[in-house]
Amino acid sequence: MEKRKIREVDINEYLPVLIDIINTGRDVSLLVSGSSMSPFLIHQRDTIIISKPDRSFKKGDMVFFKRINGQYVMHRIHHIDKSGNLFLVGDGQKVIEGPIKPEQVFGIIYKIIRNGKVITKGDFWWFFFEKIWIRMIPFRRSILWGYSKLKNIFRN
């Protein structure tokens, strides 16, 4: 099996092209870069499949959006206010960001590829992070600390 080459490219160079492709109705795959969605998504391990949003957004959805400052971010919807503004947070973060206008969102993540395995809605871990983890923001730091300690114990 051939080892996959990873080439880092400035996101501002290629994401506008991918957004154009998404806007035509085609899906785009993207290797995860960054740690804000850890522990669900891991930097340069997981690949996300992004599609054009085809329904109203819901709490727990993972969306790709462009901040006002031009930065591209993929986070999970924490809540939606009465005006329809989105408030988002990464799975590895405690600070909720918003308001984000729905027009800033250009993609929704509906599939993940991890080590050759496809993960979609209905998978245990998808459900856990969409429905349970999103409600545990105040406890995340302690949980992740405990998880890393247990992981180190079992690793040694």
C-alpha angles and dihedrals in degrees: 000000000000116000112241115244116227117207119183116220129177106267091223089063100054109019094075087057091049091048089054089053092048090050090058088061097257123127123242129204121214132182110237113254121188136022106255092104095047132151091036096040121032126208112261093351103079129056120207125209111217126198135177110272107259099177142032115292120256136198108275096029115136109227137179115222143164118241120223088254090059097255117139116225138175115206141144125264109249095181144334121228126222091266091057095253116147126230114200140190135181116240089242095047139081101199117089114217124210174271094321117175114232087235089066090064114089101167146027123208113230103159139034128196114208120177090335094310121115117227119193140161108302094042112121095242093045089053093045095054095039098048110019110024091050088064095049100069096127091052100041098097093053093044093049091046090053091045092053091049092051091046090053092049093052092042091056 
